[in-house]
Amino acid sequence: MVCCIGPATRLVQFLVGLDKEYLATVRLGYATDTQDGTGKRITPVCPPSNLSLEELRRTLHQFTGPQLQMPPMFSAKKVGGERLYRAAREGREVERDPVSIVVHSIALIGEEAPGLSKNEDGTAEFNMQVRCSSGTYVRTLAHDLGERLGVGAHLVGLRRISVGHFHLTHALTLDELETISREALVDALISPYEMLMNLPVLALDDEETSRITNGRALSLSPEQAAVIEPSAHKVRLSDSRGTLVAVGDFDREAGLINPRVVLAG
């Protein structure tokens, strides 16, 4: 989980929508009403005894790319102002529209070698790594995979390992936060400049910095505009020392940057 403190809380809005990466464990053999291990079984047990790793890999690959995904009933998504899980708990099925998602990659993984682990009840489990767009339900991927394989499936384990450029290897546990020294904690903090590595950056001179920090639009030269990637709408603005002073809205047609969030002034 990405946590922001102090002035950096004003930058959270620029992290919304980042891609996410997960490690997941899927159980093949039956589906549940919640699409995970906490729910009730809704299909008969169908042991995937004839399923080969090759077929599993081919079917997983079919889930890569842009696609429409139906939000699960047991979710916090709102339809008509009502949380879906509330209706689900009352036994009601709510009509809902599929959502556009992108699965960038999905692959089998394993501690030693990718494979299926057999359970005593005839079900089987495997681990996979998924990189997908924000808003993707990995448990729905598991459920849909089971339907496509004809054996039913649900999610039994999920761990998010990255959000955009933030990776779990750089995270601190709650226990570490409680015992770490103040100096070590300060060293572990990510600067606002690094926090928004997903945005292009424009270095400003002192006069430009003064203009932006006073809330005034900045007119860019053709050379400055050229360094900003064509698809960018938000830009980090740093001073001559490399410190983030603001985030601006970039209007390429007008050649202007309007300050959206100013951190220095």
TORPANU-937021 format. One record per atom (N, C-alpha, C): x, y, z; residue in one letter. Coordinates in steps of 0.2 Angstrom, whole numbers, plus 5000, padded with zeros to 4 digits. Example, Ala and Ser with C-alpha at 12.3 -4.5 7.8 and 13.67 -1.06 7.14 Angstrom:
<palos>
506649725039A
506249785039A
506649845039A
506449895035S
506849955036S
506450005039S
</palos>
This chain:
<palos>
500449945000M
500050005000M
500450065000M
500350114996V
500650174995V
500350225000V
500750255005C
500450295010C
500850365009C
500450415009C
500750485009C
500650525015C
501150565017I
501150605023I
501250685021I
501050725025G
501150795024G
500950825018G
501250865015P
501050895008P
501050845003P
501350795003A
501350744998A
500650714997A
500150715002T
499550695002T
499150724996T
499350784994R
499050824989R
499250794982R
499750744982L
499950724976L
499650654974L
499250624979V
498950554978V
498550554972V
498150614970Q
497750614964Q
498150594958Q
498850604958F
499250584952F
499450514952F
499250474957L
499450404957L
498850354955L
498250384955V
497650354953V
497650324946V
497550254946G
497550224939G
498150194937G
498650194941L
499250154939L
499150084939L
499550054934D
499549974933D
499749944940D
499449884941K
499649844947K
499849774945K
500249744949E
500549674948E
500449634954E
500249574953Y
500049524958Y
500349464958Y
500449424963L
500549354964L
499849324966L
499649274963A
498949244964A
499049174964A
498649134969T
498549064969T
497849054967T
497749004962V
497048994959V
496948914961V
496348904963R
496148834964R
495648814958R
495848764955L
495448734949L
494948674952L
494348674950G
493948614952G
493248634954G
493148704956Y
492448724957Y
492448804958Y
491848834957A
491748904958A
491448924964A
491548984967T
491149004973T
490849064971T
490349084975D
489949144974D
490349214975D
490849204979T
491249264980T
491849264975T
491949214971Q
492549204967Q
493249194970Q
493149184977D
493749174981D
493649114986D
494149104990G
494049044995G
493549065001G
493349125002T
492849145007T
492149125006T
492049114999G
491349104997G
491049034997G
490449024996K
490048954995K
490248924988K
490248864988R
490348824982R
489748824978R
489748844972I
489148854968I
489148804961I
489648764961T
489748724955T
489948654958T
489748594955P
490048534957P
490748534957P
491148484961V
491848484960V
491948444954V
492448474950C
492548444943C
493348444943C
493648384945P
494348374946P
494648394939P
495148434938P
495548454932P
496048394930P
495848334931S
496348284930S
496648274923S
496348294918N
496548294911N
496848354909N
496948404913L
497248474911L
497948464911L
498248484905S
498948494905S
499248564906S
499848564908L
500148634909L
500148674902L
500248644897E
500248674890E
499548704889E
498948664890E
498348694889E
498148754894E
498448744900L
498348794905L
498748864903L
499348854900R
499648914898R
499348944892R
499048904887R
498748934882R
498148974884R
497748944888T
497148974891T
497249034894T
497749034899L
497949104902L
498149154897L
498549134892H
498749184887H
498149214884H
497549184883Q
496949214880Q
496749264884Q
496949274890F
496649334894F
497149394894F
497649394890T
498049454890T
497749504885T
497849564886G
497649614881G
497049654884G
496749704880P
496149744882P
495549694882P
495149704886Q
494549664887Q
494049694891Q
493449664891L
492849684896L
492849634901L
492749654907Q
492649614913Q
492049634917Q
491649584919M
491049594923M
491249604930M
491149654934P
491249664941P
490949614945P
491249584950P
490849524954P
490349564958P
489849524960M
489349544964M
489649564971M
490049514974F
490349534980F
490949584979F
490749644978S
491249694977S
491049764980S
491449804981A
491249874983A
491049924978A
491049894972K
490849944966K
490049964967K
489950024965K
489250044966K
488850044960K
488250024960V
487750024954V
487150054957V
486950114954G
486350144956G
486350174963G
487050184965G
487150214972G
487150154977G
487150094975E
487150044980E
487749994979E
488149984985R
488649934984R
488449864982R
488749834978L
488549774975L
488549714981L
489049724985Y
489049674990Y
488449674995Y
488149724996R
487549735000R
486949694996R
486949704990A
486449664986A
486549594986A
487249574985A
487449504985A
487249464992A
487349504997R
487249475004R
486449465005R
486049505001E
485349495002E
485049444997E
485549414993G
485349364988G
485049394981G
485249454980R
484949494974R
485549494969R
485349484963E
485849494957E
485649564954E
486149604954V
486049674951V
486349674944V
485949704939E
486249714932E
486749764932E
487349744929R
487849794929R
488249784922R
488649834921D
488949834914D
489649814915D
489949784910P
490649764910P
491049824910P
491649814913V
492149864913V
492749854908V
493049904905S
493649894901S
494249884905S
494649834904I
495249824908I
495749804903I
496449804905V
496949774901V
497349734905V
497449674903V
497949624906V
498549624902V
499149654905H
499749664901H
500149594901H
500049554906S
500449494906S
500149454911S
500149384910I
499849334915I
500249274914I
500549244919A
500949184918A
501049144924A
501149074922L
501249024928L
501849044931L
501949034938I
502549034941I
502548984947I
503148974949G
503248924955G
503848924958G
503948904964E
504548914968E
505148874965E
504948814962E
505448784958E
505348774951E
504748754949A
504548754942A
503748754942A
503548794937P
502748804937P
502448734936P
501848734940G
501548664939G
500848674943G
500448614943L
499848604946L
499948564953L
499748594958S
499748554965S
499148524966S
499048454967K
498448414968K
498248424975K
497648424976N
497348424983N
496948364984N
496848344990E
496448284992E
495748274989E
495448334989D
494748334986D
494648334979D
495248324975G
495248324968G
495348384964G
495348444968T
495548504965T
496248514964T
496448564961A
497148574959A
497348654960A
497948664962E
498048744962E
498748754958E
498748814956F
499348844953F
499448914955F
500048944954N
500249014955N
500349044949N
500149114949M
500249154943M
500449224945M
500749254940Q
500949324941Q
500549364936Q
500249414938V
499749454934V
499949534934V
500049564928R
500149634928R
499549664924R
499149704927C
498549734924C
498349804926C
497849824922S
497649894923S
497349904930S
497249964933S
496949974939S
496149964938S
495849934943G
495149914942G
495049844940G
495549804939T
495549734937T
495349694943T
494949644943Y
494749594948Y
495149534946Y
495649514950V
496049454949V
495649394950V
495249404955R
494749344957R
494249324951R
494049384948T
493649374942T
494049334936T
494649354935L
495049324931L
495149244932L
495149234939A
495249164941A
494549124939A
494049154941H
493349134939H
493249124932H
493349174928D
493249164921D
493749114918D
494349104920L
494749054918L
494448984919L
494148974925G
493848914927G
493348894922G
492948944920E
492348934916E
492648914909E
493148944907R
493448934900R
493748864900R
494048844905L
494248774906L
493748724907L
493148744909G
492648694910G
492648654917G
493048684921V
493148644928V
492948694934V
492848754933G
492748804938G
493348814942G
493348874945A
493948904948A
493848954953A
494248964958H
494149024962H
494849044965H
494949104967L
495549134970L
495649114977L
496249084979V
496349064986V
496949104989V
497249144985G
497849184988G
497949244983G
498149304986L
498249364982L
498749404986L
499249424982R
499749474985R
499949524980R
499849584981R
500049644977R
500749654978R
501149654972I
501849664973I
502149734970I
501649764966S
501849834964S
501249874962S
501349934963V
500849984960V
501250034956V
501150034949G
501550074945G
502350064947G
502650114948H
503450104950H
503550094957H
503050084961F
503150064968F
503149994969F
503749964971H
503749894972H
503849864979H
503549804980L
503549784987L
504249774990L
504749764986T
505449754989T
505649824992T
505349874991H
505549944994H
505049965000H
504649915001A
504149935007A
504349915014A
504049945018L
504149935025L
503549905028L
503649855033T
503149825036T
502849865042T
502249845045L
502049885051L
502549875057L
502749815057D
503249805063D
503849845062D
504149855056E
504749895055E
504549965056E
503949995054L
503750065056L
503750075063L
503550025067E
503550035074E
504150035078E
504650005075T
505349995078T
505850035075T
505750065069I
506350095065I
506450165069I
507150185068S
507350245071S
507050305067S
506950365070R
506750425066R
507250435060R
507850435061E
508350445056E
508250395050E
508150335052A
508050285046A
507450285043A
506950315046L
506250325043L
506350375038L
506650435040V
506750485036V
507150465029V
507650425030D
508050405024D
507550355020D
507050325023A
506650275019A
506150315015A
505950375017L
505450415014L
505650425006L
505150425002I
505250434995I
505050514994I
505450544991S
505350614990S
504750624985S
504450684985P
503850704980P
504050694973P
504750714972Y
504950714965Y
504950634963Y
505250594967E
505250524965E
504650484965E
504150514970M
503550484970M
503150484964M
503250534960L
502850544953L
503250534947L
503650474948M
504150454942M
503750434936M
503050424937N
502650404932N
502450464927N
502650534929L
502550594925L
503150614923L
503150644917P
503750674914P
503950734918P
504550764917V
504750814921V
505050874917V
504950934919L
505250994916L
505651034921L
506251044920A
506651084925A
506551154923A
506451194928L
506351264928L
506951304930L
507051364927D
507551414930D
507151454935D
507551494939D
507251534944D
506651574943D
506751604937E
506151654935E
505551614934E
505651554930E
505051514929E
504751474935E
505251464940T
504951434946T
504551484950T
504751544950S
504451604953S
503751604950S
503651604944R
503051614940R
502551554942R
502851494942I
502351434944I
502151434951I
502651454956T
502451454963T
501951504965T
501951554960N
501451614962N
500751594958N
500751534955G
500051514952G
499951544945G
500451564942R
500351584935R
500551534930R
500251534924A
500351494919A
501051504916A
501351454913L
502051454910L
501951444903L
502251484899S
502251474892S
502951444890S
502851384886L
503451344885L
503751364878L
504351354877S
504651364871S
504551304867S
504651304860P
504551234857P
505051184859P
505651204861E
506151154864E
505951124870E
505651164875Q
505351134881Q
504751084880Q
504351104875A
503751064874A
503951004871A
504451004867A
504750944863A
504950884868A
505150904874V
505450854878V
504850814882V
504250844882I
503650814885I
503350764880I
503250704882E
502950654878E
502250674876E
502150654870P
501450674866P
500850654870P
500850604874S
500250584878S
500150614885S
500650654887A
500650674893A
500250734894A
499850734900H
499350794901H
499550824908H
499950784912K
500250814918K
500950814918K
501250864921V
502050864921V
502250884928V
502850854930R
503150874936R
503550934934R
503550984939L
503951044938L
504451054944L
505151054942S
505651054947S
506051114946S
506351134952D
506751194952D
507451174950D
507951224950S
508651214948S
508951164952S
508751154958R
509051104963R
508751034962R
508251024958G
507950954957G
507350944962G
507150994965T
506550984970T
505950994966T
505450954968L
504750964965L
504451024968L
504251074964V
503951134966V
503151134964V
502951094959A
502251094957A
502151034952A
501551024951V
501250984946V
500851024941V
500951024935G
500551064930G
500151024925G
499651054923D
499251034917D
499551064911D
499651014906F
500051034900F
499551044894F
499451094891D
499051114886D
499551114880D
499651064876R
500151064871R
499951114865R
499251114863E
499051154858E
499251234859E
499151254866A
499251324868A
499951334870A
500351274871G
501051284873G
501151304880G
500651294884L
500551314891L
500551264896L
500851274902I
500751234908I
500451274913I
499851254916N
499551284921N
499651254928N
499851284933P
500051244939P
499351214942P
499351154944R
498751124947R
498851114954R
499451084956V
499651084963V
500351114964V
500351164969V
500951194970V
501251174977V
501851154978L
502051124984L
502551184987L
502851224983A
503251274986A
503051344984A
503151394988G
502951454987G
503251504992G
</palos>
